[in-house]
């Protein structure tokens, strides 16, 4: 749910059909856009210039027509698919040029439209163009089958340059949109890209939203370059690796055949958890004519040396405006902790988040005085200001890079900058590391965003010193929601329930809701929709009558919400009997896991405790003739629940408590998880029965 700074988002090349559960756009990998971003991008395209002349079609790349026999066989083999990628080739070449080691890549994807609807649903292709993957050539052709045989080749398509991200960005998506396509049409798209930073090489996966008949990732490097590869993710056995030495180069190939359609699973941070990924990085190289190796990314120590150059000169000068502000904010503070907390709170409230992806601005922080003057910045800029303000207050502060949960890699195994997509300010306080993140306006001092729990923070101290610290996972006891509901049978209609609800949220539930209200739902109508969703209970016949909301902006930053409601048809009637199901909320029910082909664990955002109390007023002239039994259940030590009914003659009280004590349920626990959920669902069907005397 968070907006993060736009670290280099290298969508190197993409050919895809957009589904409802589109793949994430993340660092260095050919991924998939969400339907919302596609729609937004195409709307923006109407306001931007067309493709620059330098990137227009190259006649030298005009390729031969596709083989009809090959296409016919593919039409039969993939008859149940929308489209099929017959050939996906990606070639990364490192070469010695002008006294330097240079990197460029070339991509070719050939796709066949198989289904009747594919000409309208699969007629667009997308190529990323940004600083780290600068597009130098693009060619796209469509071959439309003719009734008389052969193909009609067309290059008449609309190509737009559009913003690639929210905020300030010079990155672009080039969109090729063909018209006049028919079933059986063949599309070929080729592109060339330059990679100016050797520490940011493209990642590779053979997976797509279409099946892939053949895919090859070829990496060509001089023999004097030591390049490393790490293969991560699921189904890595689909990738066959070869190595060949030829003409002073080493050629590495990663080949995949008959790759199935990439599967999309709920409750997984990103597709990087489920697809096979090849991560490439240069460990070292020795340029011709030299006697010394250039060390690159052989380990985290050398990663720090390479990356520290981007922040070495940041905030060297002392700005009087910042020093005066720091003195004002920390006036009267005795302890370093108090100073740090007050500085952090000030940045949260006064610096507005705006994402950047403009050249090196994609990952290099801006000067603190610039951020202060503009009163806006991204995560790196907020970290820059926090770091400088902290140092002026006598605090030990540093830049810290981190990858959110969408990136499942660690620095020891993959010592590359591309596994980070976020920056925070690290504070060393009494031998304890505290992290300050200005991008979340409702996060208390000392707390961490839920999407960096358990992740490694890479703290850059100087050229030769760094520290890797794992962000702690917040225990369930610190994320507590207490939900109390008081209901009675309506005096106006004894088939309806009326009541009021009181919710108290502490921890991530409160902080994230406060974040949502701060950035996303300032409009009164939008807020009411959110409140309606949070307080909804019983059925879709729930109606919110009124509410009030109190968001604390100090201390633990908890939230209290009160609402009045009614539920039409909330009471069942059978003769003299009234049937009331007091299980107005069905917690954990959505955690039943569809195990069909699932290759990933079931992930939660954070651990928590949910306490629910429902008090039902017994109508005069009625007695309780059936009260459900109490129940408990659990999944080992991962989660548990208890359900208790009490009857004092005037009211029935239902007390439920749930505890989620894990971030992930592993595949080995799926069967037990589902069995426990099914038992819980039985309890949710239990109702209280009242009989009129």
ABEGO torsion letter per residue (X at the ends): XBBBBBBBBBBABBBBBBBABBBBBBBGBBBBBBAAAAAAAAAAAAABBBBBAAABBBAAABBBBBBAAAAAAAAAAAAABABBBABBBBBBBBBBBGGBBBBBBBBBBBBBBABAAAAAAAABBBBBBBAABBBABBBBBBBBBBAAEEBBBBABBBBBBBBABBEBBABBBBBBBBBGBBBGBBBBBBBBBBBABAABBBBBBABBABBBABBBBBBBBBAABBBBBBBBEBGAAABBBBBBBBGGBBBBBBBBBGBBBBBBBBGBABAAAABBBBBBBBABBBBBGBABBBBBAABAAAAAAAAAAAAAABGABBBAAAAAAAAAAABGBABAAAAAAAAAAAAAAABBBBBBBBEAAAABBBBAAAAAAAGBEBAAAAAAAAAAAAAAAGBBBBBBBBBBAABABBAAABBBAAABABBBBBBBBGGBBBBBBAABAABBBGBBBAAABGBBBBBBABAABBBBBBBBBBBAAABBBBBBBBBBBBAABAABBBBBBBBBBBEAAAAAAAAAAAAABABAAAAAAAAAAAABBGBAABBBABBBBBBBABEAGBBBBBBBBBBBGABBBBEABBBBBABABBBGAAABBBABGBABBBBBABBBBBBBBBBBBBBBGBBBABBBBBBBBBBEAABBBBBBBBBAGABBBBBBBBBBABABBBAAAAAAAAAAAAAAAAAAABBBBBBBX
